[in-house]
Amino acid sequence: MTLKLGCIADDYTGASDLANTLTRAGLRTVQTIGVPSDDLALPEVDAVVVSLKSRSIEAELAVSRSRAAEKWLRGRGADHVLFKICSTFDSTDKGNIGPVMDALRADSGDKVVLVTPAFPETGRTVYQGNLFVGSVPLNESPLKDHPLNPMHDSNLVRVLTRQSRTKAGLVPLADVTRGPAAVRARLGDLANQGVGAAIIDAVFDADLETIGEVAVGHRVSVGASGIGLGLARALTAGGRKAAEVAAWEPIGGPAACLAGSCSQATLGQIAKAKEIMPVLHLDPDHVVEGKEEGRRALAWARERLGSGPLLIASSATADQVAAVQARHGREAAGHAIEQAMADIAEGLVAAGVRRWVVAGGETSGAVVDRLGIPGFLVGAEIAPGVPVLRTVGARQDDMLLALKSGNFGGPDFFADALKLMR
């Protein structure tokens, strides 16, 4: 296997988003969970997205896992490695975007790394270094209330400077619109000033193509799926259509949905799902207190599996999340809820569920880790950034999954996903 592109994603839903984007752009892509073992049989592909659950863990551990992934990808021929982060730059002032970027930059030998979470298709744009979510700056968006990584500064030059050991600078939109030569000149100027990381503006899809053409000449880049799209177009040079999605054998059997995201989009999708399937909301206080709430949810689900899809949610509003965290502590509450969802998923697999829709990055990571899934093939797109995934090398029978970032998808996302998961 000789890869055109290697990617390291800091969570599982973001990895699925990127794998979907690369597939649409013409790269045959596989998503793995963690660094693949030597005995995992992968098909011949152009790109591999190594999914890590490293966004909110200790920085040293995130760095070591990312370096291991980069080493594996370089060993399979990847000249360029993209460190895929969330399009809302979810992080803290201590990391983990900056520390991982610093490590990959040092290993690659690049003087300056291009960084952008922009993805105009999903409403993420960067102008003068400030990240916008739709029409509002990041710090005025719902991300200001993120339960794990609340974002209170939209200026990414400042955010990255606080995290990184290197100076951060800006490639403004005025340079991007003048084309690759102007961007390269600006990067050269920044490198001469001792800048090691360059936030680059992007407002339109055409900006991503310019960025990709420049980035592919470097060893490392950092960004969301938008920069992945730019890289893919540069690597295929416009000469390849979207990679064909294989006709998969139907899976059948019961289907279940799990929702852990507390985004406004997911809360609306849960409310809409109540019109077509039974929905159970977990009591977060009872979850933190012990295993009984998870057992109650499992019993509730087993009684209903034969009648159609169902949904179990730990999602809550920002005020409700804050109250639970105040009572039990942020880390303790988050960990307990993730593990409860993983327990439920494990129990429902034993009950025969083979089709899954999971909303939320942390929830998806906990579920996939518990089920021991080593990788996925990328299938049809459910919504921008969310494909159907078919397991590769799982210890269970083949399964279909949709792993959704909290903010992705329309109001009918759960129904839309199940229609494509046969």
C-alpha positions in Angstrom: 0.0 0.0 0.0 1.4 3.4 -1.0 -0.8 6.2 0.3 -1.4 9.5 -1.4 -2.5 11.0 1.9 -2.3 10.1 5.6 -4.6 11.7 8.2 -4.8 11.7 12.0 -8.1 12.7 13.4 -8.5 13.7 17.1 -12.0 12.2 17.4 -14.1 9.5 15.6 -16.9 11.6 14.2 -14.4 14.1 12.8 -12.6 11.2 11.2 -15.8 10.0 9.5 -16.5 13.5 8.3 -13.0 13.7 6.8 -13.2 10.2 5.3 -16.5 11.1 3.7 -15.0 14.3 2.2 -12.0 12.5 0.8 -14.2 9.9 -0.8 -16.4 12.5 -2.4 -13.2 14.2 -3.8 -12.0 11.0 -5.5 -9.7 9.3 -2.9 -10.4 5.7 -2.0 -10.5 6.0 1.8 -10.6 3.8 4.9 -11.1 5.0 8.5 -9.2 3.0 11.2 -9.8 3.2 14.9 -6.4 3.8 16.4 -3.2 2.8 14.7 -4.0 -0.4 12.8 -2.4 -3.7 13.8 -0.2 -5.4 11.3 -2.7 -8.2 10.7 -5.6 -5.9 9.8 -6.4 -6.5 6.2 -7.1 -3.2 4.5 -8.2 -2.9 0.8 -6.1 -0.9 -1.7 -6.8 2.7 -0.9 -5.4 6.2 -1.5 -5.9 7.6 2.0 -6.2 6.3 5.5 -7.8 8.3 8.3 -6.4 7.1 11.7 -9.1 7.9 14.3 -7.9 8.8 17.8 -9.8 9.9 20.8 -7.3 12.5 21.7 -9.1 15.9 21.7 -9.6 16.1 25.5 -7.0 13.8 27.0 -3.7 14.9 28.5 -1.5 16.6 26.0 1.5 14.2 26.4 -0.7 11.2 25.7 -2.3 13.0 22.7 1.2 13.8 21.3 2.5 10.2 21.7 -0.6 8.7 20.1 -0.5 11.1 17.2 3.2 10.5 16.6 2.6 6.7 16.5 -0.1 7.3 13.9 2.2 9.5 11.8 4.9 6.9 11.9 2.5 4.2 10.7 1.2 6.5 7.9 4.7 7.5 6.8 5.6 3.8 6.7 2.8 3.3 4.2 4.2 6.0 1.8 2.3 9.1 3.0 4.3 12.1 2.0 1.8 14.5 3.5 0.0 14.0 6.9 -3.1 16.0 7.9 -3.8 16.4 11.6 -7.6 16.7 11.4 -9.2 18.8 14.1 -12.8 20.0 14.7 -14.1 22.8 12.5 -14.9 24.7 15.6 -11.3 24.4 16.9 -12.5 22.7 20.0 -9.6 22.8 22.4 -8.4 24.5 25.6 -5.7 27.1 26.2 -3.3 24.3 27.0 -4.1 22.0 24.0 -4.3 19.6 22.4 -4.1 21.2 19.0 -0.9 23.2 19.7 1.1 20.4 21.4 0.3 17.8 18.7 1.0 20.4 15.9 4.3 21.2 17.5 5.3 17.5 17.7 4.3 16.7 14.1 6.0 19.9 12.8 9.2 18.9 14.6 9.1 15.4 13.2 8.4 16.6 9.7 11.0 19.3 9.4 8.6 21.8 8.1 9.5 25.4 8.9 5.8 26.6 9.0 2.6 24.6 9.2 -0.7 25.8 7.5 -3.6 25.7 9.9 -7.3 26.3 9.2 -10.6 24.8 10.5 -12.5 26.5 7.6 -15.1 24.4 5.8 -17.6 26.8 4.1 -19.9 24.0 3.1 -20.7 23.5 6.8 -20.8 27.2 7.7 -17.3 27.4 9.1 -15.2 30.3 7.7 -12.1 32.1 8.8 -11.6 35.8 8.2 -8.7 37.9 9.5 -7.9 34.9 11.7 -11.3 34.8 13.3 -13.4 31.7 13.1 -17.1 32.2 12.3 -19.8 29.6 12.9 -22.4 30.6 10.4 -22.8 34.3 10.7 -21.4 34.7 14.3 -17.9 34.6 15.8 -17.0 31.4 17.5 -17.2 32.9 21.0 -20.8 34.0 20.4 -21.9 30.7 19.0 -23.3 27.7 21.0 -19.6 26.5 21.3 -19.2 29.0 24.1 -21.2 26.5 26.2 -19.4 23.3 25.1 -19.5 20.9 28.1 -15.8 19.9 27.7 -14.1 22.6 25.6 -16.0 25.9 25.8 -14.6 28.3 23.3 -14.4 31.9 24.4 -12.1 33.4 21.8 -12.7 33.5 18.1 -9.2 34.7 17.1 -7.3 31.6 16.2 -3.9 33.3 16.1 -4.4 34.1 19.8 -5.8 30.6 20.6 -3.0 28.8 18.9 -0.3 31.1 20.4 -1.5 30.2 23.9 -1.2 26.5 23.1 1.9 26.2 21.0 5.7 26.6 21.6 6.0 28.4 18.3 4.8 31.8 17.2 1.5 31.9 15.2 0.9 34.2 12.3 -1.8 34.9 9.7 -2.2 34.4 6.0 -5.0 36.8 5.2 -7.8 36.4 2.7 -6.2 39.1 0.5 -3.2 36.7 -0.1 -5.4 33.6 -0.5 -7.5 35.3 -3.3 -4.3 36.2 -5.2 -3.5 32.5 -5.5 -0.9 29.9 -4.4 2.2 32.0 -5.3 1.0 34.8 -3.0 0.3 32.3 -0.2 3.8 30.8 -0.6 5.4 34.2 -0.5 3.5 35.1 2.7 4.5 31.8 4.3 8.1 32.5 3.5 7.9 35.9 5.1 6.3 34.4 8.2 9.0 31.7 8.4 11.7 34.4 8.2 10.0 36.1 11.2 10.2 32.9 13.2 6.5 32.0 12.9 6.0 28.2 12.9 2.2 28.0 12.5 0.1 30.1 10.0 -3.6 30.4 10.5 -5.0 30.9 6.9 -8.2 32.6 6.0 -10.8 30.8 3.9 -14.3 32.0 3.1 -15.2 30.2 -0.2 -14.6 26.7 -1.5 -12.2 28.1 -4.0 -10.0 29.2 -1.1 -9.7 25.6 0.0 -8.3 24.6 -3.4 -5.6 27.3 -3.2 -4.8 26.2 0.4 -4.6 22.5 -0.7 -2.3 23.3 -3.6 0.1 25.0 -1.3 -0.3 22.6 1.7 0.4 19.5 -0.4 4.0 20.8 -0.9 4.5 20.6 2.9 4.9 17.5 5.0 2.2 18.4 7.6 -1.0 20.5 7.8 -3.6 21.1 10.5 -7.3 21.7 9.9 -10.8 20.4 9.5 -12.3 18.5 6.5 -12.2 21.6 4.4 -8.4 21.5 4.1 -8.8 17.8 3.5 -11.0 18.7 0.5 -8.3 21.0 -0.8 -5.6 18.4 -0.4 -7.6 15.8 -2.2 -8.3 18.0 -5.1 -4.6 18.9 -5.4 -3.7 15.2 -5.2 -6.2 14.2 -7.9 -5.6 17.3 -9.9 -9.3 17.3 -10.9 -8.9 14.1 -12.8 -10.8 11.7 -10.7 -14.5 11.5 -10.0 -15.9 10.7 -6.6 -14.7 7.3 -5.4 -17.2 4.6 -6.1 -19.1 3.3 -3.1 -19.3 -0.5 -3.1 -22.7 -2.2 -3.2 -22.8 -3.7 0.3 -24.8 -6.7 1.3 -27.7 -5.7 3.6 -27.2 -6.1 7.3 -30.8 -6.1 8.5 -32.0 -6.7 12.1 -32.6 -4.3 14.9 -31.4 -0.7 14.8 -30.6 1.7 17.7 -29.6 5.3 18.1 -27.5 6.8 20.9 -27.2 10.5 21.5 -24.7 12.1 23.8 -24.1 15.4 22.1 -25.6 18.5 23.8 -25.5 20.7 20.8 -28.6 22.6 19.8 -28.7 20.7 16.5 -28.7 17.3 18.2 -31.3 18.4 20.8 -33.6 19.4 17.9 -33.0 16.1 16.1 -33.9 14.1 19.2 -37.1 16.1 19.5 -37.9 15.3 15.9 -37.1 11.6 16.3 -39.8 11.3 19.0 -42.3 11.5 16.2 -41.1 8.2 14.6 -39.5 6.1 17.4 -39.5 5.6 21.2 -37.0 7.8 23.0 -35.5 7.3 26.5 -33.7 10.1 28.3 -31.1 9.0 30.8 -31.1 10.6 34.3 -27.5 12.0 34.5 -27.5 12.1 38.3 -28.5 8.4 38.4 -25.8 7.6 35.8 -23.1 9.2 37.9 -24.3 7.4 41.0 -23.9 3.9 39.5 -24.8 1.3 36.9 -28.5 0.9 37.6 -29.5 3.6 35.1 -27.7 1.9 32.3 -29.3 -1.4 33.2 -32.7 0.3 33.2 -32.1 1.7 29.7 -31.0 -1.7 28.4 -34.1 -3.4 29.8 -36.3 -0.6 28.2 -34.5 -1.1 24.9 -34.7 -4.9 24.8 -38.5 -4.7 25.2 -38.8 -2.5 22.1 -36.1 -3.8 19.7 -38.6 -6.0 17.8 -40.9 -3.1 17.0 -38.4 -0.9 15.2 -35.6 1.6 15.8 -35.3 3.4 19.2 -33.2 6.2 20.7 -31.5 6.5 24.0 -30.2 10.0 24.9 -27.9 11.5 27.6 -28.1 14.9 25.8 -29.2 17.9 27.8 -29.3 21.7 27.5 -26.3 23.8 28.5 -28.0 24.8 31.8 -28.8 21.2 32.7 -25.2 20.1 31.8 -23.7 22.9 34.0 -25.9 21.9 36.9 -24.8 18.2 36.7 -21.2 19.2 36.4 -21.6 21.5 39.5 -23.0 18.6 41.5 -20.5 15.9 40.4 -17.5 17.6 38.7 -17.0 18.0 34.9 -14.7 15.1 34.4 -16.5 12.6 36.6 -19.9 13.4 35.0 -18.6 13.2 31.5 -16.7 10.0 32.0 -19.7 8.3 33.8 -22.1 9.2 30.9 -19.7 8.1 28.2 -19.2 4.7 30.0 -23.0 4.3 30.5 -23.5 4.8 26.8 -20.8 2.3 26.0 -22.3 -0.2 28.4 -25.7 0.2 26.7 -24.1 -0.3 23.2 -22.3 -3.5 24.4 -25.6 -4.9 25.8 -27.6 -4.1 22.7 -25.0 -5.7 20.4 -25.4 -8.8 22.5 -29.2 -8.4 21.9 -28.6 -8.4 18.1 -28.3 -4.7 17.1 -26.1 -4.3 14.0 -27.2 -0.9 12.8 -26.2 2.1 14.9 -26.6 5.9 14.7 -24.4 7.7 17.3 -24.5 11.4 17.9 -21.6 13.2 19.6 -17.8 12.8 19.3 -17.1 11.6 22.9 -20.1 9.2 22.8 -19.0 7.8 19.4 -15.5 7.3 20.7 -16.7 5.5 23.8 -19.0 3.2 21.9 -16.6 2.3 19.1 -13.8 1.6 21.6 -16.0 -0.6 23.7 -17.2 -2.6 20.7 -13.5 -3.1 19.6 -14.0 -2.0 16.0 -10.7 -1.6 14.2 -11.8 0.2 11.1 -14.5 1.2 8.6 -15.2 1.3 4.9 -16.8 4.6 3.8 -20.3 4.4 2.2 -23.1 6.7 1.1 -23.4 10.2 2.5 -26.3 10.8 4.9 -25.7 14.5 5.4 -22.6 16.7 4.7 -19.8 15.3 6.7 -21.6 12.1 7.8 -21.3 8.9 5.8 -22.6 5.4 6.4 -19.7 3.2 7.7 -19.3 -0.6 7.5 -17.1 -2.2 10.0 -13.8 -3.9 8.9 -12.2 -6.6 11.1 -14.7 -6.3 14.0 -15.1 -9.3 16.3 -18.8 -9.2 15.9 -20.7 -9.7 12.6 -20.5 -6.8 10.2 -22.2 -3.7 11.4 -23.3 -0.4 9.9 -22.7 2.8 11.8 -23.2 6.6 11.4 -21.0 8.6 13.7 -22.3 12.2 13.8 -20.6 15.3 15.2 -23.1 17.1 17.4 -23.7 20.1 15.1 -24.1 18.1 11.8 -27.2 17.0 10.0 -30.7 18.4 9.5 -33.8 18.0 11.8 -34.6 14.6 10.4 -31.1 13.2 10.7 -31.9 10.0 12.6 -34.6 9.0 10.1 -32.4 10.0 7.2 -29.6 7.8 8.5 -31.7 4.8 9.1 -33.1 4.9 5.6 -29.6 4.4 4.2 -28.7 1.7 6.7 -30.3 -1.5 5.4 
